[in-house]
Amino acid sequence: MTQPEKSYSWTQPCCHDCWDAGNPESPSPRTDRGELETCVYCAMPTHSGIYVRVDPKLASYPSLER
Ligand SMILES: [Zn+2]
């Protein structure tokens, strides 16, 4: 059995804009409550505190696991 790439997390930060684009029915409250991280979709720095579960192999800008 091959292990998936372990250095990238499956839980990735997502900025307000990308969240809204993917979830128009439940838009972000636009409160910055997280630490500074890099959006997995657009690579912009964000404090959104929003996280999405995504396959790091398919993600554009996956953050390293900490
Ligand atoms: Zn984004």
N, CA, C, O and the ligand as a Tripos MOL2 file, in Angstrom:
@<TRIPOS>MOLECULE
protein
  265   263    67     0     0
PROTEIN
NO_CHARGES

@<TRIPOS>ATOM
      1 N           0.8570   -1.2010    0.0000 N.3       1 MET1
      2 CA          0.0000    0.0000    0.0000 C.3       1 MET1
      3 C           0.8910    1.2490    0.0000 C.2       1 MET1
      4 O           1.7990    1.3770    0.8220 O.2       1 MET1
      5 N           0.6270    2.1260   -0.8960 N.am      2 THR2
      6 CA          1.4240    3.3510   -0.9540 C.3       2 THR2
      7 C           0.7650    4.4370   -0.1120 C.2       2 THR2
      8 O          -0.4460    4.6470   -0.1720 O.2       2 THR2
      9 N           1.5790    5.1060    0.6580 N.am      3 GLN3
     10 CA          1.0840    6.1940    1.4870 C.3       3 GLN3
     11 C           0.9630    7.4650    0.6350 C.2       3 GLN3
     12 O           1.7920    7.7190   -0.2390 O.2       3 GLN3
     13 N          -0.0850    8.2600    0.9040 N.am      4 PRO4
     14 CA         -0.1520    9.5620    0.2220 C.3       4 PRO4
     15 C           0.9820   10.4720    0.7070 C.2       4 PRO4
     16 O           1.5790   10.2440    1.7600 O.2       4 PRO4
     17 N           1.2510   11.4750   -0.0660 N.am      5 GLU5
     18 CA          2.2590   12.4700    0.3160 C.3       5 GLU5
     19 C           1.9550   13.0130    1.7110 C.2       5 GLU5
     20 O           0.8780   13.5580    1.9550 O.2       5 GLU5
     21 N           2.9100   12.8600    2.6150 N.am      6 LYS6
     22 CA          2.6170   13.1720    4.0150 C.3       6 LYS6
     23 C           2.9570   14.5970    4.3970 C.2       6 LYS6
     24 O           2.5560   15.0590    5.4650 O.2       6 LYS6
     25 N           3.6780   15.2930    3.5580 N.am      7 SER7
     26 CA          4.1280   16.6220    3.9630 C.3       7 SER7
     27 C           3.0460   17.6920    3.7760 C.2       7 SER7
     28 O           3.1670   18.7960    4.3070 O.2       7 SER7
     29 N           1.9920   17.3670    3.0240 N.am      8 TYR8
     30 CA          0.9150   18.3280    2.8250 C.3       8 TYR8
     31 C          -0.3280   17.9060    3.5880 C.2       8 TYR8
     32 O          -0.6770   16.7270    3.6470 O.2       8 TYR8
     33 N          -0.9760   18.8840    4.1620 N.am      9 SER9
     34 CA         -2.1780   18.6040    4.9240 C.3       9 SER9
     35 C          -3.3970   18.4900    4.0160 C.2       9 SER9
     36 O          -3.4570   19.1350    2.9690 O.2       9 SER9
     37 N          -4.3590   17.6790    4.4120 N.am     10 TRP10
     38 CA         -5.6430   17.6070    3.7010 C.3      10 TRP10
     39 C          -6.5740   18.7110    4.1610 C.2      10 TRP10
     40 O          -7.6120   18.9470    3.5430 O.2      10 TRP10
     41 N          -6.2180   19.3820    5.2280 N.am     11 THR11
     42 CA         -6.9930   20.5230    5.6970 C.3      11 THR11
     43 C          -6.2380   21.7900    5.3340 C.2      11 THR11
     44 O          -5.1660   22.0640    5.8720 O.2      11 THR11
     45 N          -6.8030   22.5520    4.4230 N.am     12 GLN12
     46 CA         -6.0850   23.6850    3.8570 C.3      12 GLN12
     47 C          -6.8390   24.9870    4.0990 C.2      12 GLN12
     48 O          -8.0700   25.0040    4.0780 O.2      12 GLN12
     49 N          -6.1090   26.0810    4.3310 N.am     13 PRO13
     50 CA         -6.7610   27.3840    4.5130 C.3      13 PRO13
     51 C          -7.3710   27.8890    3.2080 C.2      13 PRO13
     52 O          -6.8670   27.6080    2.1200 O.2      13 PRO13
     53 N          -8.4540   28.6330    3.3370 N.am     14 CYS14
     54 CA         -9.1970   29.1540    2.1890 C.3      14 CYS14
     55 C          -9.5850   30.6000    2.4930 C.2      14 CYS14
     56 O         -10.1220   30.8880    3.5630 O.2      14 CYS14
     57 N          -9.3160   31.5040    1.5600 N.am     15 CYS15
     58 CA         -9.6450   32.9120    1.8040 C.3      15 CYS15
     59 C         -11.1490   33.1580    1.6090 C.2      15 CYS15
     60 O         -11.8710   32.3050    1.0920 O.2      15 CYS15
     61 N         -11.5950   34.3310    2.0320 N.am     16 HIS16
     62 CA        -13.0200   34.6700    1.9370 C.3      16 HIS16
     63 C         -13.5210   34.5970    0.4910 C.2      16 HIS16
     64 O         -14.5820   34.0330    0.2220 O.2      16 HIS16
     65 N         -12.7510   35.1700   -0.4280 N.am     17 ASP17
     66 CA        -13.2000   35.2350   -1.8190 C.3      17 ASP17
     67 C         -13.3700   33.8460   -2.4260 C.2      17 ASP17
     68 O         -14.3560   33.5820   -3.1140 O.2      17 ASP17
     69 N         -12.4080   32.9590   -2.1720 N.am     18 CYS18
     70 CA        -12.5060   31.6270   -2.7480 C.3      18 CYS18
     71 C         -13.6130   30.8270   -2.0710 C.2      18 CYS18
     72 O         -14.2840   30.0230   -2.7170 O.2      18 CYS18
     73 N         -13.8050   31.0460   -0.7720 N.am     19 TRP19
     74 CA        -14.9080   30.3790   -0.0990 C.3      19 TRP19
     75 C         -16.2370   30.8030   -0.7150 C.2      19 TRP19
     76 O         -17.0880   29.9640   -1.0100 O.2      19 TRP19
     77 N         -16.4100   32.1070   -0.9060 N.am     20 ASP20
     78 CA        -17.6570   32.6120   -1.4790 C.3      20 ASP20
     79 C         -17.8730   32.0770   -2.8910 C.2      20 ASP20
     80 O         -18.9990   31.7660   -3.2790 O.2      20 ASP20
     81 N         -16.7930   31.9720   -3.6510 N.am     21 ALA21
     82 CA        -16.9110   31.4740   -5.0220 C.3      21 ALA21
     83 C         -17.4090   30.0330   -5.0410 C.2      21 ALA21
     84 O         -18.1560   29.6370   -5.9360 O.2      21 ALA21
     85 N         -16.9910   29.2570   -4.0490 N.am     22 GLY22
     86 CA        -17.3740   27.8570   -4.0400 C.3      22 GLY22
     87 C         -18.6260   27.5820   -3.2290 C.2      22 GLY22
     88 O         -19.2210   26.5100   -3.3430 O.2      22 GLY22
     89 N         -19.0330   28.5550   -2.4000 N.am     23 ASN23
     90 CA        -20.1740   28.3560   -1.5120 C.3      23 ASN23
     91 C         -21.0810   29.5830   -1.5180 C.2      23 ASN23
     92 O         -21.2570   30.2340   -0.4870 O.2      23 ASN23
     93 N         -21.6570   29.8980   -2.6760 N.am     24 PRO24
     94 CA        -22.4800   31.1100   -2.7580 C.3      24 PRO24
     95 C         -23.7070   31.0610   -1.8530 C.2      24 PRO24
     96 O         -24.2740   32.0980   -1.5070 O.2      24 PRO24
     97 N         -24.1120   29.8500   -1.4730 N.am     25 GLU25
     98 CA        -25.2980   29.7430   -0.6220 C.3      25 GLU25
     99 C         -24.9930   29.9960    0.8520 C.2      25 GLU25
    100 O         -25.9020   30.2210    1.6510 O.2      25 GLU25
    101 N         -23.7170   29.9600    1.2050 N.am     26 SER26
    102 CA        -23.3500   30.2520    2.5900 C.3      26 SER26
    103 C         -22.0640   31.0770    2.6030 C.2      26 SER26
    104 O         -20.9900   30.5680    2.9260 O.2      26 SER26
    105 N         -22.1870   32.3570    2.2480 N.am     27 PRO27
    106 CA        -20.9980   33.1960    2.1120 C.3      27 PRO27
    107 C         -20.2460   33.3930    3.4350 C.2      27 PRO27
    108 O         -20.8050   33.2780    4.5260 O.2      27 PRO27
    109 N         -18.9740   33.6890    3.2820 N.am     28 SER28
    110 CA        -18.1350   33.9260    4.4540 C.3      28 SER28
    111 C         -18.6420   35.1230    5.2440 C.2      28 SER28
    112 O         -19.0730   36.1110    4.6500 O.2      28 SER28
    113 N         -18.5990   35.0560    6.5750 N.am     29 PRO29
    114 CA        -18.9500   36.2330    7.3790 C.3      29 PRO29
    115 C         -17.8960   37.3320    7.2880 C.2      29 PRO29
    116 O         -18.0960   38.4270    7.8130 O.2      29 PRO29
    117 N         -16.7860   37.0510    6.6300 N.am     30 ARG30
    118 CA        -15.7380   38.0550    6.4150 C.3      30 ARG30
    119 C         -15.1370   38.5570    7.7160 C.2      30 ARG30
    120 O         -14.7340   39.7170    7.8120 O.2      30 ARG30
    121 N         -15.0770   37.7130    8.6880 N.am     31 THR31
    122 CA        -14.3650   38.0710    9.9130 C.3      31 THR31
    123 C         -13.0050   37.3850    9.8780 C.2      31 THR31
    124 O         -12.9000   36.1980    9.5700 O.2      31 THR31
    125 N         -11.9810   38.1420   10.1940 N.am     32 ASP32
    126 CA        -10.6450   37.5810   10.2010 C.3      32 ASP32
    127 C         -10.3390   37.0690   11.6060 C.2      32 ASP32
    128 O         -10.0890   37.8400   12.5320 O.2      32 ASP32
    129 N         -10.3670   35.7690   11.7310 N.am     33 ARG33
    130 CA        -10.2180   35.1870   13.0560 C.3      33 ARG33
    131 C          -9.1110   34.1570   13.1100 C.2      33 ARG33
    132 O          -8.8630   33.5770   14.1670 O.2      33 ARG33
    133 N          -8.4420   33.9170   11.9990 N.am     34 GLY34
    134 CA         -7.3820   32.9290   11.9850 C.3      34 GLY34
    135 C          -6.0070   33.5670   11.9830 C.2      34 GLY34
    136 O          -5.8700   34.7900   11.9300 O.2      34 GLY34
    137 N          -4.9960   32.7210   12.0410 N.am     35 GLU35
    138 CA         -3.6390   33.2310   11.8750 C.3      35 GLU35
    139 C          -3.3520   33.4140   10.3950 C.2      35 GLU35
    140 O          -4.1030   32.9390    9.5430 O.2      35 GLU35
    141 N          -2.2730   34.0990   10.0970 N.am     36 LEU36
    142 CA         -1.9330   34.3680    8.6940 C.3      36 LEU36
    143 C          -1.5270   33.0770    7.9990 C.2      36 LEU36
    144 O          -0.5840   32.3970    8.4050 O.2      36 LEU36
    145 N          -2.2760   32.7550    6.9240 N.am     37 GLU37
    146 CA         -1.9800   31.5580    6.1580 C.3      37 GLU37
    147 C          -2.1620   31.8620    4.6830 C.2      37 GLU37
    148 O          -2.5620   32.9670    4.3150 O.2      37 GLU37
    149 N          -1.8740   30.8990    3.8510 N.am     38 THR38
    150 CA         -1.9450   31.1040    2.4050 C.3      38 THR38
    151 C          -3.1070   30.3220    1.8370 C.2      38 THR38
    152 O          -3.2100   29.1130    2.0430 O.2      38 THR38
    153 N          -3.9760   31.0030    1.1270 N.am     39 CYS39
    154 CA         -5.1430   30.3480    0.5320 C.3      39 CYS39
    155 C          -4.6980   29.2300   -0.4110 C.2      39 CYS39
    156 O          -3.7910   29.4060   -1.2240 O.2      39 CYS39
    157 N          -5.3560   28.0830   -0.2840 N.am     40 VAL40
    158 CA         -4.9760   26.9240   -1.0970 C.3      40 VAL40
    159 C          -5.3590   27.1070   -2.5650 C.2      40 VAL40
    160 O          -4.7920   26.4530   -3.4400 O.2      40 VAL40
    161 N          -6.3180   27.9930   -2.8360 N.am     41 TYR41
    162 CA         -6.7960   28.1470   -4.2110 C.3      41 TYR41
    163 C          -6.1110   29.2850   -4.9540 C.2      41 TYR41
    164 O          -5.7890   29.1330   -6.1330 O.2      41 TYR41
    165 N          -5.8780   30.4330   -4.2940 N.am     42 CYS42
    166 CA         -5.3540   31.5930   -5.0200 C.3      42 CYS42
    167 C          -4.0140   32.0670   -4.4880 C.2      42 CYS42
    168 O          -3.4200   32.9860   -5.0510 O.2      42 CYS42
    169 N          -3.5190   31.4510   -3.4000 N.am     43 ALA43
    170 CA         -2.1980   31.7730   -2.8430 C.3      43 ALA43
    171 C          -2.1220   33.1540   -2.2150 C.2      43 ALA43
    172 O          -1.0320   33.6400   -1.9160 O.2      43 ALA43
    173 N          -3.2770   33.7940   -2.0100 N.am     44 MET44
    174 CA         -3.2530   35.0810   -1.3260 C.3      44 MET44
    175 C          -3.1730   34.8500    0.1720 C.2      44 MET44
    176 O          -3.7730   33.9010    0.6770 O.2      44 MET44
    177 N          -2.4370   35.7030    0.9030 N.am     45 PRO45
    178 CA         -2.4230   35.5900    2.3600 C.3      45 PRO45
    179 C          -3.8040   35.8870    2.9230 C.2      45 PRO45
    180 O          -4.4820   36.8000    2.4520 O.2      45 PRO45
    181 N          -4.2200   35.1370    3.9120 N.am     46 THR46
    182 CA         -5.5420   35.3250    4.4910 C.3      46 THR46
    183 C          -5.5340   35.0250    5.9740 C.2      46 THR46
    184 O          -4.7830   34.1710    6.4460 O.2      46 THR46
    185 N          -6.3880   35.7460    6.7120 N.am     47 HIS47
    186 CA         -6.6150   35.4690    8.1230 C.3      47 HIS47
    187 C          -8.0020   34.8880    8.3230 C.2      47 HIS47
    188 O          -8.5350   34.9220    9.4320 O.2      47 HIS47
    189 N          -8.5920   34.3560    7.2590 N.am     48 SER48
    190 CA        -10.0120   34.0100    7.2950 C.3      48 SER48
    191 C         -10.3610   33.0070    8.3810 C.2      48 SER48
    192 O         -11.4620   33.0510    8.9300 O.2      48 SER48
    193 N          -9.4520   32.1150    8.6950 N.am     49 GLY49
    194 CA         -9.7930   31.0570    9.6560 C.3      49 GLY49
    195 C         -10.6900   30.0000    9.0520 C.2      49 GLY49
    196 O         -11.2020   29.1390    9.7670 O.2      49 GLY49
    197 N         -10.8880   30.0530    7.7270 N.am     50 ILE50
    198 CA        -11.7090   29.0710    7.0220 C.3      50 ILE50
    199 C         -10.7880   27.9550    6.5220 C.2      50 ILE50
    200 O          -9.7100   28.2070    5.9850 O.2      50 ILE50
    201 N         -11.2410   26.7320    6.7140 N.am     51 TYR51
    202 CA        -10.4540   25.6060    6.2260 C.3      51 TYR51
    203 C         -11.3320   24.7110    5.3690 C.2      51 TYR51
    204 O         -12.5270   24.5540    5.6200 O.2      51 TYR51
    205 N         -10.7120   24.1300    4.3510 N.am     52 VAL52
    206 CA        -11.4190   23.1930    3.4940 C.3      52 VAL52
    207 C         -10.6340   21.8880    3.4620 C.2      52 VAL52
    208 O          -9.4120   21.8770    3.6050 O.2      52 VAL52
    209 N         -11.3510   20.8020    3.2730 N.am     53 ARG53
    210 CA        -10.7020   19.5110    3.1220 C.3      53 ARG53
    211 C         -10.4870   19.2630    1.6400 C.2      53 ARG53
    212 O         -11.4430   19.1990    0.8670 O.2      53 ARG53
    213 N          -9.2450   19.1250    1.2540 N.am     54 VAL54
    214 CA         -8.9270   19.0170   -0.1710 C.3      54 VAL54
    215 C          -7.7230   18.0990   -0.3290 C.2      54 VAL54
    216 O          -6.8210   18.0800    0.5080 O.2      54 VAL54
    217 N          -7.7290   17.3390   -1.4220 N.am     55 ASP55
    218 CA         -6.5820   16.4900   -1.7300 C.3      55 ASP55
    219 C          -5.4030   17.3910   -2.1050 C.2      55 ASP55
    220 O          -5.4710   18.1120   -3.1010 O.2      55 ASP55
    221 N          -4.3360   17.3580   -1.3280 N.am     56 PRO56
    222 CA         -3.2090   18.2630   -1.6250 C.3      56 PRO56
    223 C          -2.6110   18.0300   -3.0030 C.2      56 PRO56
    224 O          -1.9870   18.9350   -3.5560 O.2      56 PRO56
    225 N          -2.7830   16.8570   -3.5650 N.am     57 LYS57
    226 CA         -2.2680   16.5950   -4.9120 C.3      57 LYS57
    227 C          -3.0670   17.3690   -5.9630 C.2      57 LYS57
    228 O          -2.5500   17.6810   -7.0360 O.2      57 LYS57
    229 N          -4.3170   17.6740   -5.6540 N.am     58 LEU58
    230 CA         -5.1690   18.3950   -6.5910 C.3      58 LEU58
    231 C          -5.2030   19.8800   -6.2970 C.2      58 LEU58
    232 O          -5.7000   20.6600   -7.1100 O.2      58 LEU58
    233 N          -4.6840   20.2840   -5.1530 N.am     59 ALA59
    234 CA         -4.7530   21.6910   -4.7480 C.3      59 ALA59
    235 C          -3.6870   22.5020   -5.4780 C.2      59 ALA59
    236 O          -2.6050   21.9990   -5.7800 O.2      59 ALA59
    237 N          -4.0050   23.7520   -5.7530 N.am     60 SER60
    238 CA         -3.0750   24.6110   -6.4810 C.3      60 SER60
    239 C          -1.9100   25.0390   -5.6010 C.2      60 SER60
    240 O          -0.7560   25.0180   -6.0300 O.2      60 SER60
    241 N          -2.2180   25.4270   -4.3660 N.am     61 TYR61
    242 CA         -1.1930   25.9600   -3.4740 C.3      61 TYR61
    243 C          -1.3220   25.3610   -2.0770 C.2      61 TYR61
    244 O          -1.6550   26.0630   -1.1220 O.2      61 TYR61
    245 N          -1.0560   24.0630   -1.9630 N.am     62 PRO62
    246 CA         -1.2270   23.4300   -0.6560 C.3      62 PRO62
    247 C          -0.1950   23.9160    0.3540 C.2      62 PRO62
    248 O           0.9720   24.1240    0.0220 O.2      62 PRO62
    249 N          -0.6490   24.0940    1.5950 N.am     63 SER63
    250 CA          0.2560   24.4700    2.6750 C.3      63 SER63
    251 C           0.8540   23.2170    3.2770 C.2      63 SER63
    252 O           0.2130   22.1670    3.3320 O.2      63 SER63
    253 N           2.0780   23.3410    3.7240 N.am     64 LEU64
    254 CA          2.7280   22.2170    4.3890 C.3      64 LEU64
    255 C           2.0750   21.9480    5.7310 C.2      64 LEU64
    256 O           1.6030   22.8570    6.4140 O.2      64 LEU64
    257 N           2.0600   20.6990    6.0810 N.am     65 GLU65
    258 CA          1.5350   20.3060    7.3770 C.3      65 GLU65
    259 C           2.4670   20.8320    8.4630 C.2      65 GLU65
    260 O           3.6840   20.8770    8.2800 O.2      65 GLU65
    261 N           1.8820   21.2310    9.6020 N.am     66 ARG66
    262 CA          2.7390   21.7030   10.6890 C.3      66 ARG66
    263 C           2.7430   20.7240   11.8280 C.2      66 ARG66
    264 O           3.4110   20.9540   12.8360 O.2      66 ARG66
    265 ZN         -8.2830   32.3540   -2.1950 Zn       67 ZN67
@<TRIPOS>BOND
     1     1     2 1
     2     2     3 1
     3     3     4 2
     4     3     5 am
     5     5     6 1
     6     6     7 1
     7     7     8 2
     8     7     9 am
     9     9    10 1
    10    10    11 1
    11    11    12 2
    12    11    13 am
    13    13    14 1
    14    14    15 1
    15    15    16 2
    16    15    17 am
    17    17    18 1
    18    18    19 1
    19    19    20 2
    20    19    21 am
    21    21    22 1
    22    22    23 1
    23    23    24 2
    24    23    25 am
    25    25    26 1
    26    26    27 1
    27    27    28 2
    28    27    29 am
    29    29    30 1
    30    30    31 1
    31    31    32 2
    32    31    33 am
    33    33    34 1
    34    34    35 1
    35    35    36 2
    36    35    37 am
    37    37    38 1
    38    38    39 1
    39    39    40 2
    40    39    41 am
    41    41    42 1
    42    42    43 1
    43    43    44 2
    44    43    45 am
    45    45    46 1
    46    46    47 1
    47    47    48 2
    48    47    49 am
    49    49    50 1
    50    50    51 1
    51    51    52 2
    52    51    53 am
    53    53    54 1
    54    54    55 1
    55    55    56 2
    56    55    57 am
    57    57    58 1
    58    58    59 1
    59    59    60 2
    60    59    61 am
    61    61    62 1
    62    62    63 1
    63    63    64 2
    64    63    65 am
    65    65    66 1
    66    66    67 1
    67    67    68 2
    68    67    69 am
    69    69    70 1
    70    70    71 1
    71    71    72 2
    72    71    73 am
    73    73    74 1
    74    74    75 1
    75    75    76 2
    76    75    77 am
    77    77    78 1
    78    78    79 1
    79    79    80 2
    80    79    81 am
    81    81    82 1
    82    82    83 1
    83    83    84 2
    84    83    85 am
    85    85    86 1
    86    86    87 1
    87    87    88 2
    88    87    89 am
    89    89    90 1
    90    90    91 1
    91    91    92 2
    92    91    93 am
    93    93    94 1
    94    94    95 1
    95    95    96 2
    96    95    97 am
    97    97    98 1
    98    98    99 1
    99    99   100 2
   100    99   101 am
   101   101   102 1
   102   102   103 1
   103   103   104 2
   104   103   105 am
   105   105   106 1
   106   106   107 1
   107   107   108 2
   108   107   109 am
   109   109   110 1
   110   110   111 1
   111   111   112 2
   112   111   113 am
   113   113   114 1
   114   114   115 1
   115   115   116 2
   116   115   117 am
   117   117   118 1
   118   118   119 1
   119   119   120 2
   120   119   121 am
   121   121   122 1
   122   122   123 1
   123   123   124 2
   124   123   125 am
   125   125   126 1
   126   126   127 1
   127   127   128 2
   128   127   129 am
   129   129   130 1
   130   130   131 1
   131   131   132 2
   132   131   133 am
   133   133   134 1
   134   134   135 1
   135   135   136 2
   136   135   137 am
   137   137   138 1
   138   138   139 1
   139   139   140 2
   140   139   141 am
   141   141   142 1
   142   142   143 1
   143   143   144 2
   144   143   145 am
   145   145   146 1
   146   146   147 1
   147   147   148 2
   148   147   149 am
   149   149   150 1
   150   150   151 1
   151   151   152 2
   152   151   153 am
   153   153   154 1
   154   154   155 1
   155   155   156 2
   156   155   157 am
   157   157   158 1
   158   158   159 1
   159   159   160 2
   160   159   161 am
   161   161   162 1
   162   162   163 1
   163   163   164 2
   164   163   165 am
   165   165   166 1
   166   166   167 1
   167   167   168 2
   168   167   169 am
   169   169   170 1
   170   170   171 1
   171   171   172 2
   172   171   173 am
   173   173   174 1
   174   174   175 1
   175   175   176 2
   176   175   177 am
   177   177   178 1
   178   178   179 1
   179   179   180 2
   180   179   181 am
   181   181   182 1
   182   182   183 1
   183   183   184 2
   184   183   185 am
   185   185   186 1
   186   186   187 1
   187   187   188 2
   188   187   189 am
   189   189   190 1
   190   190   191 1
   191   191   192 2
   192   191   193 am
   193   193   194 1
   194   194   195 1
   195   195   196 2
   196   195   197 am
   197   197   198 1
   198   198   199 1
   199   199   200 2
   200   199   201 am
   201   201   202 1
   202   202   203 1
   203   203   204 2
   204   203   205 am
   205   205   206 1
   206   206   207 1
   207   207   208 2
   208   207   209 am
   209   209   210 1
   210   210   211 1
   211   211   212 2
   212   211   213 am
   213   213   214 1
   214   214   215 1
   215   215   216 2
   216   215   217 am
   217   217   218 1
   218   218   219 1
   219   219   220 2
   220   219   221 am
   221   221   222 1
   222   222   223 1
   223   223   224 2
   224   223   225 am
   225   225   226 1
   226   226   227 1
   227   227   228 2
   228   227   229 am
   229   229   230 1
   230   230   231 1
   231   231   232 2
   232   231   233 am
   233   233   234 1
   234   234   235 1
   235   235   236 2
   236   235   237 am
   237   237   238 1
   238   238   239 1
   239   239   240 2
   240   239   241 am
   241   241   242 1
   242   242   243 1
   243   243   244 2
   244   243   245 am
   245   245   246 1
   246   246   247 1
   247   247   248 2
   248   247   249 am
   249   249   250 1
   250   250   251 1
   251   251   252 2
   252   251   253 am
   253   253   254 1
   254   254   255 1
   255   255   256 2
   256   255   257 am
   257   257   258 1
   258   258   259 1
   259   259   260 2
   260   259   261 am
   261   261   262 1
   262   262   263 1
   263   263   264 2
@<TRIPOS>SUBSTRUCTURE
     1 MET1         2 RESIDUE 1 A MET
     2 THR2         6 RESIDUE 1 A THR
     3 GLN3        10 RESIDUE 1 A GLN
     4 PRO4        14 RESIDUE 1 A PRO
     5 GLU5        18 RESIDUE 1 A GLU
     6 LYS6        22 RESIDUE 1 A LYS
     7 SER7        26 RESIDUE 1 A SER
     8 TYR8        30 RESIDUE 1 A TYR
     9 SER9        34 RESIDUE 1 A SER
    10 TRP10       38 RESIDUE 1 A TRP
    11 THR11       42 RESIDUE 1 A THR
    12 GLN12       46 RESIDUE 1 A GLN
    13 PRO13       50 RESIDUE 1 A PRO
    14 CYS14       54 RESIDUE 1 A CYS
    15 CYS15       58 RESIDUE 1 A CYS
    16 HIS16       62 RESIDUE 1 A HIS
    17 ASP17       66 RESIDUE 1 A ASP
    18 CYS18       70 RESIDUE 1 A CYS
    19 TRP19       74 RESIDUE 1 A TRP
    20 ASP20       78 RESIDUE 1 A ASP
    21 ALA21       82 RESIDUE 1 A ALA
    22 GLY22       86 RESIDUE 1 A GLY
    23 ASN23       90 RESIDUE 1 A ASN
    24 PRO24       94 RESIDUE 1 A PRO
    25 GLU25       98 RESIDUE 1 A GLU
    26 SER26      102 RESIDUE 1 A SER
    27 PRO27      106 RESIDUE 1 A PRO
    28 SER28      110 RESIDUE 1 A SER
    29 PRO29      114 RESIDUE 1 A PRO
    30 ARG30      118 RESIDUE 1 A ARG
    31 THR31      122 RESIDUE 1 A THR
    32 ASP32      126 RESIDUE 1 A ASP
    33 ARG33      130 RESIDUE 1 A ARG
    34 GLY34      134 RESIDUE 1 A GLY
    35 GLU35      138 RESIDUE 1 A GLU
    36 LEU36      142 RESIDUE 1 A LEU
    37 GLU37      146 RESIDUE 1 A GLU
    38 THR38      150 RESIDUE 1 A THR
    39 CYS39      154 RESIDUE 1 A CYS
    40 VAL40      158 RESIDUE 1 A VAL
    41 TYR41      162 RESIDUE 1 A TYR
    42 CYS42      166 RESIDUE 1 A CYS
    43 ALA43      170 RESIDUE 1 A ALA
    44 MET44      174 RESIDUE 1 A MET
    45 PRO45      178 RESIDUE 1 A PRO
    46 THR46      182 RESIDUE 1 A THR
    47 HIS47      186 RESIDUE 1 A HIS
    48 SER48      190 RESIDUE 1 A SER
    49 GLY49      194 RESIDUE 1 A GLY
    50 ILE50      198 RESIDUE 1 A ILE
    51 TYR51      202 RESIDUE 1 A TYR
    52 VAL52      206 RESIDUE 1 A VAL
    53 ARG53      210 RESIDUE 1 A ARG
    54 VAL54      214 RESIDUE 1 A VAL
    55 ASP55      218 RESIDUE 1 A ASP
    56 PRO56      222 RESIDUE 1 A PRO
    57 LYS57      226 RESIDUE 1 A LYS
    58 LEU58      230 RESIDUE 1 A LEU
    59 ALA59      234 RESIDUE 1 A ALA
    60 SER60      238 RESIDUE 1 A SER
    61 TYR61      242 RESIDUE 1 A TYR
    62 PRO62      246 RESIDUE 1 A PRO
    63 SER63      250 RESIDUE 1 A SER
    64 LEU64      254 RESIDUE 1 A LEU
    65 GLU65      258 RESIDUE 1 A GLU
    66 ARG66      262 RESIDUE 1 A ARG
    67 ZN67       265 GROUP 0 **** ****
